[in-house]
C-alpha cells in the first residue's frame, strides 16, 4: 500500500508538469504530442520519448524553461536536452520523459563583421547549420576556418563536442576558432563568455558535451575563402609509412589545406565506389593495382586555390606528392568547387538515403591516440579487428598539438 501510494503521488506530481510548462510566458511553444522525431538520433540505437519539446522563439524561452526545471528541483525527475540536427549517437540529444529543446527553431539572422588586418567573424545562433553559415559567408568571400566532415549539423552541437576534420592540424578543431559564446546555464541564466569574460564557463562549455550549459550564440572566426579545390587520394599498404607521411605533411609549412587518413578493407565495390568520382593519374597503372581483401590506408588531401593560379597550384601539389611514399599507381585526383568539397558527405548521404542505407544503427567510437602509441595501436587494431569485420571506414585525423584547444 505504501509503495502504491508513493507511485500515485509521483504520477500526480508528474501529471502537473505539463500544465506548469504551459503557464510559462514564451515567444515560442511547447509540443506534447507528435514528438517522435525527438526520440531518435543519428546513432539509431536509443529511442526515448520526451514529455515535451520546446520550440523556442527566443533565447529567453530556453532560459525560462531551464530556470523552471531548476526551481522544480530534482524531485520532478525532469531532464533537459538540447537537440540540434540530432546527430548524437548515444541518445545525448534525447530526454526520457523530459524536455528536448529544438535548437533549430532558434535560427536568426547572422551578423558579419570585417575588421582591419583580415580580422573577421560571424555571430550565429546555436541552432544554425554550418552549411548555411558557409553559404552566407561565401557571399562575402569568407568562410569559417575549421569544419567537420559533415556540415548539416548545428553550431551548438559541434561546439559542444569539438568539431574535428582535416583542417584541424592547421587551425585546431572548431572550438579553437570561437571568440565568444552566449550560454544558458543549468540555472537558466543567460551569460556571455569568452577567454576574457567568464573564462571558466567558456572553456567548460566548448567541448563540454552540453553538461555546462546550452550554447545559444557563437562568434565564429572567418578567413578568406578559395573558389576551387584539388582533391586527392593516395593509398598505402603499410601503416607505418602511412602515419609517417601524415606527420611529414602536418609538420611542413608549405603543405595541403586538408589532411585526413582513411583506413578500409578493400573490397571491389567499396574501393570502386570512391574511385568513381576520381581520375587516376595513370589509367594503366591503376588498373594493374590488385589489393582485393587487403587492409589499405588512404591519405585524403586537398589544396584550395583560385582559378587564376591553377598552373602554380598543380606544380606545388606535384612537388608535395613527390616527397611521399604511397603506392605509385594509386594517385586519384579530382577538381571541385570549394563548397562541393566541404559538403561532399551530404552528397553521399543523399545516395545512401535513396538506397535505404542511411537510417540504420550507427555505432561510433572516437579515440585520441598519442603519437608514442600509434604504431602499436595500428598493429593491434588494423591487424586484427578490421580483418574480421565488413564495417568501416576508420578515419585518422593528424592533429598539431599547438593548434588544439
C-alpha positions, 0 to 999 in steps of 0.5 A: 500500500505504501509503495502504491501510494508513493507511485500515485503521488509521483504520477500526480506530481508528474501529471502537473508538469505539463500544465506548469510548462504551459503557464510559462510566458514564451515567444515560442511553444511547447509540443506534447504530442507528435514528438517522435522525431525527438526520440531518435538520433543519428546513432539509431540505437536509443529511442526515448520519448520526451514529455515535451519539446520546446520550440523556442522563439527566443533565447529567453524561452530556453532560459525560462524553461531551464530556470523552471526545471531548476526551481522544480528541483530534482524531485520532478525527475525532469531532464533537459536536452538540447537537440540540434540536427540530432546527430548524437549517437548515444541518445545525448540529444534525447530526454526520457520523459523530459524536455528536448529543446529544438535548437533549430527553431532558434535560427536568426539572422547572422551578423558579419563583421570585417575588421582591419588586418583580415580580422573577421567573424560571424555571430550565429545562433546555436541552432544554425547549420554550418552549411548555411553559415558557409553559404552566407559567408561565401557571399562575402568571400569568407568562410569559417576556418575549421569544419567537420566532415559533415556540415548539416549539423548545428553550431551548438552541437559541434561546439559542444563536442569539438568539431574535428576534420582535416583542417584541424592540424592547421587551425585546431578543431572548431572550438579553437576558432570561437571568440565568444559564446552566449550560454544558458546555464543549468540555472537558466541564466543567460551569460556571455563568455569568452577567454576574457569574460567568464573564462571558466564557463567558456572553456567548460562549455566548448567541448563540454558535451552540453553538461555546462550549459546550452550554447545559444550564440557563437562568434565564429572566426572567418578567413578568406575563402578559395573558389576551387579545390584539388582533391586527392587520394593516395593509398598505402599498404603499410601503416607505418609509412602511412602515419609517417607521411601524415606527420611529414605533411602536418609538420611542413609549412608549405603543405595541403589545406586538408589532411585526413587518413582513411583506413578500409578493407578493400573490397571491389565495390567499396574501393570502386565506389570512391574511385568513381568520382576520381581520375587516376593519374595513370589509367594503366597503372591503376588498373594493374593495382590488385589489393582485393581483401587487403587492409589499405590506408588512404591519405585524403588531401586537398589544396584550395586555390583560385582559378587564376593560379591553377598552373602554380597550384598543380606544380606545388601539389606535384612537388608535395606528392613527390616527397611521399611514399604511397603506392605509385599507381594509386594517385586519384585526383579530382577538381571541385568547387570549394563548397562541393568539397566541404559538403561532399558527405551530404552528397553521399548521404543523399545516395545512401538515403535513396538506397535505404542505407542511411537510417540504420544503427550507427555505432561510433567510437572516437579515440585520441591516440598519442603519437608514442602509441600509434604504431602499436595501436595500428598493429593491434587494431588494423591487424586484427579487428578490421580483418574480421569485420565488413564495417568501416571506414576508420578515419585518422585525423593528424592533429598539431598539438599547438593548434588544439584547444 
